[in-house]
Each structure stands twice: as C-alpha cells, then as structure tokens.
Amino acid sequence: MGHYFTATEQMASSDPQSLPLFEAFKDHCSNKRTHTELWLYEQIRSCHPDKHITAVGPRIVNLLDWSRAGYAECTLNRSGDNFVSSREYAAPRTRMEGGDGFLGEDVTFGLYELVWQGQSFTFYTIEWPDADLGHTHNYYILTPKEESRDGHSPSADTLIKACGKWSRDLHEEIYVFDGGCWCKNHGLWTAVQHASWDDVILDPAMKETLVNDVHGFFDSRAVYEEYSVPWKRGIIMHGTPGCGKTISIKALMNSLQAKNVASLYVKSFDCCNGAQYSIRSIFAMARRMAPCLLVFEDLDSLVKDESRSYFLNEVDGLEDNNGILMIGSTNHLERLDAGISKRPSRFDRKYHYKLPGFQERTLYAQYWQRKLEKTKNIEFHDEICELVATLTEGFSFAYMKELFVQALLAIVGGRAEADDEGGDKTAVEKAAEDTKITTDSSRLVKETESVGQDDSGDGAVETAGEGKTAKTVKRKVPEIQVPDHLKENPFLRILHKQVVALIMDMDSSSDDEVVGKSKVPDD
C-alpha cells in the first residue's frame, strides 16, 4: 500500500498550506471504495510515519464534548481550510423561553490539538458515509511511536480512560432507549427534578412500602451477597390510568439520584434490527450502568409474543443482572404473560394503583389547597377539601387534577372579563357566575374501572370479566351538604360546576383518550 504515500506527497507538493491527509481523503471520497477505515489507517500512517495511531469512537469516548465541559482545551486547526464543517443553529427549547438560541459547528473532518493535564495530543475527527451503518465516526489520536508498548500508547490509553468514564456517566441526563439506541436526555432529567414524594398522593402504608422496597434494595448489596442471593429485583405497578404510577416512577428516579443510582427509561422495542436486538441492547446497557433503575412503562404493549421468550431470558439473567431493579408499569395486568407477572424471581412484587378512596381524594384536595394558599382571591377553606372528596367519588388523580386546572382556567377567564367590565366583583365571583357546564375537557376513567351510581342511586358500573359484558350505567353527581358559610363561596361553586362537566363527559371518550402512549415527558 506504499503507493498511497506517493500520491499523498504529490498532492501535498502543489500547495504548501494543504494538509496531505485531507487532500487524500477528498480524492478517496471521489472514487469507489470498500473499506474506508482501513484506507484511513494507511493514509494516516503515510502522513505521520513517526506517530502511533489510536482509533476510538465518540459514542464511548467523546473528546469534543469532554473538552466543552471544561476538562481539556481543544482547538481545531483551521489553517489552509483543511477541514469540513457545517454551521448549526439551535433554537430555544420552547418559544416561551425566548432568546436567540445559539450557533454551533459540526466538524466531519478536522485536525485538533488537545491539551489535558499539561500533555498535548493531536487527533483527527473523521466521519464518512457507510452503506450499512449510515455514517461512521472515529477519532484518530496521534502519539509518539517510541512511547508505544505492546502496540498501544500509554498516554493515549490514559486519556481514553479519563474521557471514557466521563462519557459513560450521566451529567444531568437520563438514558432513554428509543429507535434501537440509547441517548442521553436532559429534558427528561429536568422533568424528573420537579417530581417529589410530597406530590405523590397514595395510601401512606403503600407509599412507605414502595419507597422502602426500592431504596432498601440498593442499600442491601452486602446482604444479598452474604446469603448468595442474586442482587436483582422486579416490580410491577398496575391499575387504573391516572392513579399515580407515572409520578411514582418519576419520584423514584429523583430520590435515587442521591444514591448515585442511574435511571434508564425504555420507550419502545421497535427498531430496524428487530425487537430482539433492542432487548439485547437494553440489558447490555443496564449491566454496564448497574446499580440502576430500569423502567419499562406500559410493559404489556412493549413485550409482544414474538419477542417474549427472548425478553424473559434476559430478565432471568443468563448473564449477570446484579444491581438491576426493573419496574414495569401497566394499566392492564391481565394482558401480561403469566411468565412475566406470576413467575417468581422475575417481577416478584406488585403494587396495585386503585382509584383513590375518600382519604386520598381529601389529601389531594389539601395538596391543591397548599399550592393555592398564597392566592389571595381564592377562599379555599378546610371544609372544601372534604366536600371535593365527596363530589369526586370515582375520580382518578388525573381527573382530580383536571378538575382543579379547569377551575383555575375559569378564574383566569373571569379575571380578564372582570377587568374589562369594572365593578366590585372579583375574578372568582365572575367565574362562578359565568362558568357553564361543558363536556369537552376529558372523561374520568374507563367504563370497566369506574364506580358510580345511576339515576335511582343504586346502580354501579360492573367490571367485565371473561365471558361477561360490562354494564354501562349513567353516573350521578354525589349530593353534598354545604355548610351555610360556604353556600356562596365562589371557588366551591366553580368546582361543583366542573365536577358536573367531567361526570357528563365520563362515558363519551375512548380508552385512548385516557391511556396516553407517552407517559414520562422527555422534552
């Protein structure tokens, strides 16, 4: 392959500022080729005969991102225009944030000088089209050949270890698996920071057990090892949509950060290489990141018949699954294969998220009372919490949230009208008068999961079992005894009207409107 060196020298001689490898790379990209990586190795050896070459991919050792984070100084050699780059613009994440965004640069061919801990390194970054992979991207680190040992460069290896550890670790990010690959997601991490166990309204005993179960697992590695028990667990959260499964997962992710436990969130198994490839990639990453929390949300829709046995083999840990706690959530426990939901040592603990009872609904109303305590024009008396709990029998937490959000939106609209009309009425009073019952906001929960009364007061919605048909019964707004001092309370009147609107809409929405596909926001 010595002719490459001759060609490179000839191209270099025509322009004293030209970079020999760049000229050769341009020539190569203009011809048919079969093995670009091998060709690049030979070209770099020809251009730098006194250098040892260490190749590494930026997916595992991202020298440029590491440098941008402040761990090293990195400078692109721009002399002679011997590089290929494209200008990039990143807009603000949302329009509401405002701002001008920022400019960036994507370099697909360039020679960099990197300084780290007083040492100077030279490396190429080169990216090229690949018929099978789409694009291939490598760094080629150049170090003095005389320092190499057994075919490797000690200084380059030290650099790779330092940068590789940083590249593997999460930095205000959560790993999300989608489209057949893992990506670090800062948006999901940001959303998780706002989740607190104070925001999770559950039966106190169930909440305490869940938290102790998860945190106790990660605190008990030595105990598992002492008794020669595999250090792995599986938990299933199941039950009615909108009753706290997702917020519980986010609160767990947040609270586990203090224990340096990584969170991995699986969106889908779908990819061009098939579900088995995805499952293999998911568990391979979980083993590398252990101890970790591995979340499969809507597990029943993820695991299909054709991939079930492969998934179970990975769960069983034909390879080492130590330090992995899996959480699978589902709205339909009965749809899960018995090998997942009933087999010991797989998902061996289940938490049932039922429709909230009177106590939980009262606690949720008190949660909103605390959120609104600084709002001067809303008279949110303690008694209103229990009245709301009575009115919302059969509501999920999602619909209780909808109730308060719609009430506040009505107040906002009332404030605008009150400002326009003038007078002595407050925004809340105006909203209480003008709010009309509509049925276009949302419904409660599925017919087969809600409990209510018919017009005679003794009807209920029955859950359809195998071979049965669900009997649909019209819901009725519960009657309440309002104390005299609250009969004219504007906020209570608005809430009452919104309850009526939601109950009217209970039977008019499809299941898909209740059970959303994207549970944990990532933006």
VEXDREN-2710 file (C-alpha; in Angstrom, 1 decimal):
% VEXDREN-2710
k/r/px/py/pz
1/MET/0.0/0.0/0.0
2/GLY/3.1/2.3/-0.3
3/HIS/1.6/4.0/-3.4
4/TYR/-0.8/5.9/-1.1
5/PHE/2.2/7.7/0.4
6/THR/3.5/8.7/-3.0
7/ALA/0.1/10.0/-4.0
8/THR/-0.2/12.0/-0.9
9/GLU/3.2/13.6/-1.3
10/GLN/2.4/14.6/-4.9
11/MET/-0.9/16.2/-3.8
12/ALA/0.8/18.0/-0.9
13/SER/3.6/19.5/-3.1
14/SER/1.2/21.6/-5.1
15/ASP/0.1/23.7/-2.2
16/PRO/2.4/24.4/0.8
17/GLN/-0.6/25.1/3.1
18/SER/-2.6/21.9/2.2
19/LEU/-2.9/19.1/4.7
20/PRO/-1.8/15.8/2.9
21/LEU/-4.4/13.6/4.6
22/PHE/-7.2/16.0/3.7
23/GLU/-6.2/16.0/0.0
24/ALA/-6.0/12.2/0.0
25/PHE/-9.4/11.9/1.8
26/LYS/-11.1/14.1/-0.8
27/ASP/-9.6/12.0/-3.6
28/HIS/-10.8/8.8/-1.9
29/CYS/-14.3/10.1/-1.5
30/SER/-14.4/10.7/-5.2
31/ASN/-13.8/7.1/-6.1
32/LYS/-15.3/3.7/-5.4
33/ARG/-14.2/2.2/-2.1
34/THR/-14.9/-0.8/0.1
35/HIS/-13.1/-0.3/3.4
36/THR/-12.7/3.4/4.4
37/GLU/-11.4/2.6/7.9
38/LEU/-8.5/0.5/6.6
39/TRP/-7.8/3.1/4.0
40/LEU/-7.7/5.9/6.6
41/TYR/-5.3/3.9/8.8
42/GLU/-2.9/3.6/5.8
43/GLN/-3.2/7.2/4.9
44/ILE/-2.5/8.4/8.4
45/ARG/0.5/6.1/8.7
46/SER/1.8/7.5/5.5
47/CYS/1.3/11.1/6.6
48/HIS/2.6/10.6/10.1
49/PRO/5.2/7.8/9.9
50/ASP/6.6/8.7/13.4
51/LYS/3.2/8.6/15.2
52/HIS/1.3/5.8/16.8
53/ILE/-2.4/5.8/15.9
54/THR/-5.1/5.0/18.4
55/ALA/-8.6/4.9/17.0
56/VAL/-11.7/5.3/19.2
57/GLY/-15.4/6.1/18.6
58/PRO/-17.0/9.2/20.0
59/ARG/-20.0/7.3/21.2
60/ILE/-17.9/5.8/24.0
61/VAL/-15.1/8.4/24.2
62/ASN/-16.4/11.8/23.2
63/LEU/-13.3/14.0/23.3
64/LEU/-15.0/17.1/22.0
65/ASP/-17.9/17.1/24.4
66/TRP/-15.5/16.3/27.2
67/SER/-13.4/19.4/26.2
68/ARG/-16.6/21.6/26.0
69/ALA/-17.4/20.5/29.6
70/GLY/-14.1/22.1/30.7
71/TYR/-11.9/19.1/31.3
72/ALA/-9.5/19.8/28.5
73/GLU/-8.7/22.5/25.9
74/CYS/-9.3/21.6/22.3
75/THR/-8.5/23.7/19.2
76/LEU/-9.4/23.0/15.6
77/ASN/-6.6/23.5/13.1
78/ARG/-8.2/26.0/10.6
79/SER/-5.1/26.8/8.6
80/GLY/-5.4/26.2/4.9
81/ASP/-9.1/25.4/5.1
82/ASN/-8.2/21.7/5.6
83/PHE/-11.4/20.8/7.4
84/VAL/-15.1/20.1/6.7
85/SER/-17.7/21.7/8.9
86/SER/-21.3/22.9/8.8
87/ARG/-22.8/25.7/10.8
88/GLU/-25.6/24.7/13.1
89/TYR/-28.3/26.7/14.8
90/ALA/-30.1/25.5/18.0
91/ALA/-33.3/27.4/18.7
92/PRO/-34.5/27.8/22.3
93/ARG/-36.1/24.6/23.6
94/THR/-39.5/26.2/23.6
95/ARG/-40.8/29.5/22.2
96/MET/-41.9/30.6/25.7
97/GLU/-38.3/30.6/26.9
98/GLY/-37.5/33.3/24.4
99/GLY/-33.9/34.2/23.5
100/ASP/-32.0/33.9/20.3
101/GLY/-30.7/30.4/20.6
102/PHE/-27.1/29.7/19.8
103/LEU/-24.8/28.7/17.0
104/GLY/-22.7/25.6/16.8
105/GLU/-20.4/23.7/14.4
106/ASP/-20.4/20.1/13.2
107/VAL/-17.0/19.1/12.1
108/THR/-16.9/16.0/10.0
109/PHE/-13.2/16.2/9.1
110/GLY/-10.7/18.1/11.1
111/LEU/-7.3/18.0/13.0
112/TYR/-7.5/19.1/16.6
113/GLU/-4.9/20.0/19.3
114/LEU/-6.0/18.8/22.8
115/VAL/-4.3/19.8/26.0
116/TRP/-5.0/17.9/29.1
117/GLN/-3.1/17.9/32.4
118/GLY/-0.2/19.5/30.8
119/GLN/0.0/17.0/28.0
120/SER/-0.6/17.8/24.3
121/PHE/-2.4/15.4/22.0
122/THR/-3.2/15.6/18.3
123/PHE/-6.2/13.8/16.9
124/TYR/-8.3/13.7/13.7
125/THR/-12.0/13.6/13.8
126/ILE/-13.4/12.0/10.6
127/GLU/-16.9/11.0/9.7
128/TRP/-17.9/9.3/6.4
129/PRO/-21.0/7.6/4.8
130/ASP/-21.4/3.9/5.4
131/ALA/-23.7/1.7/3.4
132/ASP/-24.7/-0.4/6.4
133/LEU/-24.5/2.0/9.4
134/GLY/-25.4/5.3/7.7
135/HIS/-22.4/7.1/9.0
136/THR/-19.2/6.0/10.8
137/HIS/-17.3/8.5/13.0
138/ASN/-13.9/7.9/14.6
139/TYR/-11.2/9.8/16.4
140/TYR/-7.6/9.0/15.5
141/ILE/-5.2/10.0/18.3
142/LEU/-1.6/10.6/17.4
143/THR/1.2/10.0/19.9
144/PRO/5.0/9.5/19.6
145/LYS/5.7/6.0/18.2
146/GLU/8.7/5.5/20.5
147/GLU/6.5/5.6/23.7
148/SER/4.2/2.8/22.5
149/ARG/4.1/-0.5/24.4
150/ASP/2.8/-3.8/23.1
151/GLY/1.1/-2.0/20.2
152/HIS/-0.6/0.6/22.5
153/SER/0.1/4.1/23.6
154/PRO/0.1/4.5/27.4
155/SER/-0.6/8.3/27.2
156/ALA/-3.5/7.8/24.7
157/ASP/-4.9/5.0/26.9
158/THR/-4.8/7.3/30.0
159/LEU/-6.6/10.0/28.0
160/ILE/-9.2/7.5/26.8
161/LYS/-9.9/6.1/30.3
162/ALA/-10.5/9.6/31.7
163/CYS/-12.7/10.7/28.9
164/GLY/-14.4/7.4/28.6
165/LYS/-15.5/7.4/32.2
166/TRP/-16.9/10.9/31.8
167/SER/-18.7/9.9/28.5
168/ARG/-20.3/6.9/30.2
169/ASP/-21.5/8.8/33.2
170/LEU/-24.7/10.8/33.3
171/HIS/-24.5/14.6/33.6
172/GLU/-27.9/16.0/34.4
173/GLU/-29.3/13.4/32.0
174/ILE/-31.3/10.2/31.9
175/TYR/-30.7/7.4/29.4
176/VAL/-33.7/6.9/27.1
177/PHE/-33.9/3.9/24.7
178/ASP/-35.9/4.6/21.5
179/GLY/-35.5/3.7/17.9
180/GLY/-33.0/1.0/18.7
181/CYS/-30.4/3.0/20.6
182/TRP/-29.7/4.8/23.9
183/CYS/-29.5/8.5/24.1
184/LYS/-28.8/10.8/27.0
185/ASN/-31.8/13.0/27.6
186/HIS/-31.5/16.3/29.5
187/GLY/-35.2/17.2/29.1
188/LEU/-36.4/14.1/31.0
189/TRP/-33.9/14.7/33.7
190/THR/-35.3/18.2/34.1
191/ALA/-38.8/16.9/34.3
192/VAL/-37.8/14.4/37.0
193/GLN/-36.3/17.1/39.2
194/HIS/-39.8/18.5/39.7
195/ALA/-41.1/15.2/41.0
196/SER/-41.2/14.8/44.7
197/TRP/-42.8/12.2/47.0
198/ASP/-44.7/15.2/48.5
199/ASP/-46.5/15.3/45.2
200/VAL/-47.5/11.6/45.3
201/ILE/-50.8/11.1/47.0
202/LEU/-51.1/7.4/47.8
203/ASP/-52.2/5.3/50.8
204/PRO/-49.4/6.1/53.3
205/ALA/-48.6/2.5/54.0
206/MET/-48.3/1.6/50.3
207/LYS/-46.1/4.7/49.7
208/GLU/-43.8/3.8/52.6
209/THR/-43.6/0.2/51.5
210/LEU/-42.7/1.1/47.9
211/VAL/-40.0/3.6/48.9
212/ASN/-38.5/1.2/51.4
213/ASP/-38.6/-1.6/48.8
214/VAL/-36.7/0.3/46.2
215/HIS/-34.3/2.1/48.4
216/GLY/-33.8/-0.9/50.6
217/PHE/-32.8/-2.9/47.5
218/PHE/-30.0/-0.5/46.6
219/ASP/-28.8/-0.3/50.2
220/SER/-28.6/-4.1/50.6
221/ARG/-26.0/-5.3/48.3
222/ALA/-23.9/-6.8/51.1
223/VAL/-26.9/-8.7/52.5
224/TYR/-27.7/-10.2/49.1
225/GLU/-24.1/-11.3/48.7
226/GLU/-23.9/-12.7/52.2
227/TYR/-26.8/-15.1/51.5
228/SER/-25.6/-15.8/47.9
229/VAL/-28.9/-14.3/46.5
230/PRO/-28.7/-12.6/43.1
231/TRP/-28.9/-8.9/43.7
232/LYS/-31.8/-8.1/41.4
233/ARG/-35.5/-7.3/41.7
234/GLY/-38.5/-6.7/39.6
235/ILE/-41.6/-4.7/40.5
236/ILE/-44.9/-4.3/38.6
237/MET/-47.1/-1.2/39.1
238/HIS/-50.6/-1.9/37.8
239/GLY/-54.0/-0.4/38.0
240/THR/-56.3/2.3/36.7
241/PRO/-54.9/5.0/34.5
242/GLY/-54.2/8.4/36.1
243/CYS/-53.8/7.0/39.7
244/GLY/-50.1/7.7/40.3
245/LYS/-47.9/5.2/38.6
246/THR/-46.0/7.6/36.4
247/ILE/-45.5/10.2/39.1
248/SER/-44.3/7.5/41.4
249/ILE/-41.7/6.4/38.9
250/LYS/-40.5/10.0/38.4
251/ALA/-40.3/10.5/42.2
252/LEU/-38.2/7.3/42.5
253/MET/-35.9/8.4/39.7
254/ASN/-35.4/11.7/41.6
255/SER/-34.9/10.3/45.0
256/LEU/-32.4/7.7/43.8
257/GLN/-30.0/10.3/42.4
258/ALA/-28.7/10.8/45.9
259/LYS/-27.6/7.2/45.9
260/ASN/-25.8/7.6/42.6
261/VAL/-28.3/5.1/41.0
262/ALA/-28.7/5.7/37.3
263/SER/-32.2/5.7/35.7
264/LEU/-32.8/4.0/32.3
265/TYR/-36.1/4.6/30.6
266/VAL/-37.3/2.4/27.8
267/LYS/-39.8/3.9/25.3
268/SER/-40.0/1.2/22.7
269/PHE/-38.5/-2.0/21.4
270/ASP/-39.2/-1.0/17.8
271/CYS/-36.2/-0.6/15.5
272/CYS/-35.0/-1.7/12.1
273/ASN/-32.9/-4.5/13.6
274/GLY/-35.9/-6.0/15.4
275/ALA/-37.1/-6.3/19.0
276/GLN/-34.6/-8.9/20.0
277/TYR/-31.7/-6.5/19.1
278/SER/-33.4/-3.8/21.2
279/ILE/-33.9/-6.1/24.2
280/ARG/-30.3/-7.2/24.0
281/SER/-29.1/-3.6/23.8
282/ILE/-31.3/-2.6/26.7
283/PHE/-30.0/-5.2/29.1
284/ALA/-26.4/-4.8/27.9
285/MET/-26.6/-1.1/28.9
286/ALA/-28.3/-1.9/32.2
287/ARG/-25.5/-4.3/33.1
288/ARG/-22.9/-1.6/32.3
289/MET/-24.7/1.1/34.3
290/ALA/-25.6/-1.1/37.4
291/PRO/-26.6/-0.3/40.0
292/CYS/-29.5/1.2/38.0
293/LEU/-33.3/1.5/37.8
294/LEU/-34.6/0.1/34.5
295/VAL/-38.1/1.3/33.7
296/PHE/-40.4/-0.4/31.2
297/GLU/-43.6/1.8/31.1
298/ASP/-46.7/0.2/29.5
299/LEU/-44.9/-3.2/29.7
300/ASP/-47.9/-5.0/28.2
301/SER/-47.5/-3.1/25.0
302/LEU/-43.7/-3.4/24.8
303/VAL/-43.4/-7.2/25.1
304/LYS/-45.0/-8.9/22.1
305/ASP/-45.5/-12.6/21.5
306/GLU/-42.6/-12.9/19.1
307/SER/-40.1/-11.4/21.5
308/ARG/-41.5/-12.6/24.8
309/SER/-39.2/-15.6/25.3
310/TYR/-36.1/-13.6/24.4
311/PHE/-37.2/-10.9/26.9
312/LEU/-37.7/-13.5/29.6
313/ASN/-34.2/-14.9/29.0
314/GLU/-32.6/-11.5/29.5
315/VAL/-34.7/-10.9/32.6
316/ASP/-33.7/-14.3/34.1
317/GLY/-30.1/-13.1/33.7
318/LEU/-28.3/-15.7/31.6
319/GLU/-25.7/-13.1/32.1
320/ASP/-25.1/-11.2/35.3
321/ASN/-28.0/-8.9/36.2
322/ASN/-26.7/-7.9/39.6
323/GLY/-27.6/-4.4/40.7
324/ILE/-30.6/-4.0/38.3
325/LEU/-34.0/-3.2/39.7
326/MET/-36.7/-3.4/37.0
327/ILE/-40.0/-1.5/37.2
328/GLY/-42.7/-2.4/34.7
329/SER/-46.0/-0.4/34.7
330/THR/-49.2/-1.5/33.1
331/ASN/-52.9/-0.4/33.1
332/HIS/-53.9/-4.0/32.2
333/LEU/-52.2/-6.6/34.4
334/GLU/-54.4/-9.3/32.8
335/ARG/-52.7/-8.6/29.4
336/LEU/-49.2/-9.5/30.8
337/ASP/-48.0/-13.0/30.1
338/ALA/-48.1/-15.2/33.2
339/GLY/-44.4/-15.8/32.7
340/ILE/-43.8/-12.1/33.4
341/SER/-46.5/-11.3/36.0
342/LYS/-46.6/-14.6/38.0
343/ARG/-43.2/-16.3/37.7
344/PRO/-41.1/-15.9/41.0
345/SER/-37.7/-14.1/40.7
346/ARG/-38.8/-12.0/37.7
347/PHE/-41.3/-9.3/38.7
348/ASP/-42.0/-10.6/42.2
349/ARG/-43.6/-7.6/43.8
350/LYS/-46.8/-5.9/42.6
351/TYR/-48.3/-2.6/43.6
352/HIS/-51.9/-2.0/42.8
353/TYR/-52.8/1.6/42.0
354/LYS/-56.6/1.7/42.6
355/LEU/-59.0/4.6/42.2
356/PRO/-58.3/6.9/45.2
357/GLY/-60.6/6.5/48.2
358/PHE/-62.1/9.3/50.2
359/GLN/-59.0/9.8/52.3
360/GLU/-56.7/10.0/49.3
361/ARG/-59.1/12.4/47.5
362/THR/-59.1/14.6/50.6
363/LEU/-55.3/14.6/50.8
364/TYR/-55.2/15.5/47.1
365/ALA/-57.5/18.4/47.6
366/GLN/-55.3/19.5/50.6
367/TYR/-52.3/19.3/48.3
368/TRP/-54.0/21.9/46.0
369/GLN/-55.0/23.9/49.0
370/ARG/-51.4/24.3/49.9
371/LYS/-50.4/25.2/46.3
372/LEU/-53.0/28.0/46.3
373/GLU/-52.6/29.3/49.8
374/LYS/-50.7/32.4/48.5
375/THR/-53.5/33.2/46.0
376/LYS/-55.4/35.9/47.9
377/ASN/-58.6/36.0/45.9
378/ILE/-59.4/32.3/46.4
379/GLU/-61.1/31.3/49.6
380/PHE/-60.1/27.6/49.9
381/HIS/-61.5/26.7/53.4
382/ASP/-60.6/23.4/55.0
383/GLU/-64.1/22.1/54.7
384/ILE/-63.9/22.4/50.9
385/CYS/-61.4/19.6/50.8
386/GLU/-63.8/17.1/52.2
387/LEU/-66.6/18.4/50.0
388/VAL/-64.5/18.0/46.9
389/ALA/-63.5/14.5/48.1
390/THR/-67.2/13.6/48.3
391/LEU/-68.1/15.1/44.9
392/THR/-65.2/13.3/43.2
393/GLU/-66.1/9.7/44.1
394/GLY/-64.8/7.5/41.3
395/PHE/-62.3/10.1/40.0
396/SER/-58.7/9.2/39.3
397/PHE/-56.0/11.6/40.4
398/ALA/-55.6/12.6/36.7
399/TYR/-59.2/13.8/36.7
400/MET/-58.9/15.4/40.0
401/LYS/-56.0/17.4/38.6
402/GLU/-58.2/18.2/35.6
403/LEU/-60.9/19.5/37.9
404/PHE/-58.6/22.0/39.6
405/VAL/-56.9/23.1/36.4
406/GLN/-60.2/23.7/34.7
407/ALA/-61.4/25.6/37.8
408/LEU/-58.3/27.8/37.7
409/LEU/-58.7/28.4/34.0
410/ALA/-62.2/29.6/34.6
411/ILE/-60.9/32.0/37.2
412/VAL/-58.3/33.4/34.8
413/GLY/-61.0/34.0/32.2
414/GLY/-63.2/35.6/34.9
415/ARG/-60.4/37.9/35.9
416/ALA/-60.0/39.2/32.3
417/GLU/-63.7/39.8/32.0
418/ALA/-63.9/41.5/35.4
419/ASP/-61.1/43.8/34.4
420/ASP/-62.9/44.8/31.2
421/GLU/-66.3/45.4/32.9
422/GLY/-65.0/47.0/36.1
423/GLY/-67.3/46.9/39.1
424/ASP/-66.8/45.3/42.5
425/LYS/-66.9/41.6/41.6
426/THR/-63.8/39.6/42.0
427/ALA/-62.5/37.3/39.3
428/VAL/-63.6/34.3/41.2
429/GLU/-67.1/35.6/41.7
430/LYS/-67.3/36.5/38.0
431/ALA/-66.1/33.0/37.0
432/ALA/-68.6/31.4/39.4
433/GLU/-71.5/33.2/37.7
434/ASP/-70.3/32.8/34.1
435/THR/-68.9/29.2/34.1
436/LYS/-71.1/26.9/32.1
437/ILE/-71.1/23.1/32.2
438/THR/-69.3/21.8/29.1
439/THR/-68.4/18.3/28.1
440/ASP/-65.2/18.8/26.0
441/SER/-62.5/18.6/28.6
442/SER/-62.0/14.9/29.4
443/ARG/-63.6/11.9/31.0
444/LEU/-62.9/10.1/34.2
445/VAL/-61.7/6.6/33.6
446/LYS/-62.7/3.6/31.6
447/GLU/-66.2/2.3/32.0
448/THR/-64.9/-1.0/33.3
449/GLU/-62.8/0.7/36.0
450/SER/-65.0/3.4/37.4
451/VAL/-67.7/3.1/40.1
452/GLY/-70.7/5.3/40.2
453/GLN/-74.5/5.5/40.6
454/ASP/-77.4/5.5/38.2
455/ASP/-80.4/7.9/38.3
456/SER/-82.1/5.8/41.0
457/GLY/-79.0/6.0/43.2
458/ASP/-78.3/2.2/43.4
459/GLY/-76.6/1.5/40.1
460/ALA/-72.9/0.7/39.5
461/VAL/-70.6/0.1/36.7
462/GLU/-69.5/-3.6/36.7
463/THR/-66.1/-4.8/35.6
464/ALA/-66.4/-7.2/32.7
465/GLY/-64.6/-10.5/33.4
466/GLU/-64.0/-13.3/30.9
467/GLY/-67.2/-14.1/29.1
468/LYS/-69.1/-11.1/30.6
469/THR/-70.2/-7.8/29.2
470/ALA/-69.7/-4.5/31.1
471/LYS/-73.0/-2.9/32.1
472/THR/-72.8/0.8/31.4
473/VAL/-74.6/2.9/34.0
474/LYS/-75.1/6.6/33.9
475/ARG/-73.1/8.4/36.6
476/LYS/-74.7/10.7/39.1
477/VAL/-73.2/13.7/40.8
478/PRO/-73.0/12.9/44.5
479/GLU/-75.2/15.0/46.8
480/ILE/-73.4/17.1/49.4
481/GLN/-74.5/19.2/52.4
482/VAL/-72.8/22.5/52.0
483/PRO/-72.4/24.5/55.3
484/ASP/-74.2/27.8/55.3
485/HIS/-71.0/29.8/55.4
486/LEU/-69.8/28.1/52.1
487/LYS/-73.0/28.2/50.1
488/GLU/-71.9/31.4/48.4
489/ASN/-68.2/30.5/48.2
490/PRO/-67.3/31.3/44.6
491/PHE/-64.5/28.7/44.4
492/LEU/-66.6/25.9/45.6
493/ARG/-69.3/26.8/43.1
494/ILE/-66.8/26.7/40.3
495/LEU/-65.5/23.3/41.4
496/HIS/-69.0/22.0/41.7
497/LYS/-69.8/23.0/38.1
498/GLN/-66.6/21.5/36.8
499/VAL/-67.4/18.2/38.6
500/VAL/-70.7/18.1/36.8
501/ALA/-69.0/18.7/33.4
502/LEU/-66.4/16.0/34.0
503/ILE/-69.1/13.4/35.0
504/MET/-71.2/14.3/32.0
505/ASP/-68.1/13.5/29.8
506/MET/-67.2/10.3/31.5
507/ASP/-68.9/7.9/29.1
508/SER/-68.2/9.9/25.9
509/SER/-64.4/9.3/25.5
510/SER/-62.5/6.4/24.1
511/ASP/-59.8/4.4/26.1
512/ASP/-57.1/6.0/24.0
513/GLU/-58.0/9.4/25.4
514/VAL/-57.5/8.1/28.9
515/VAL/-54.4/6.0/28.4
516/GLY/-51.8/8.1/26.7
517/LYS/-48.8/6.5/24.9
518/SER/-46.2/8.9/26.2
519/LYS/-46.2/8.7/30.0
520/VAL/-42.9/10.4/31.0
521/PRO/-42.3/13.6/29.2
522/ASP/-38.8/13.9/27.7
523/ASP/-38.9/17.4/26.5
END
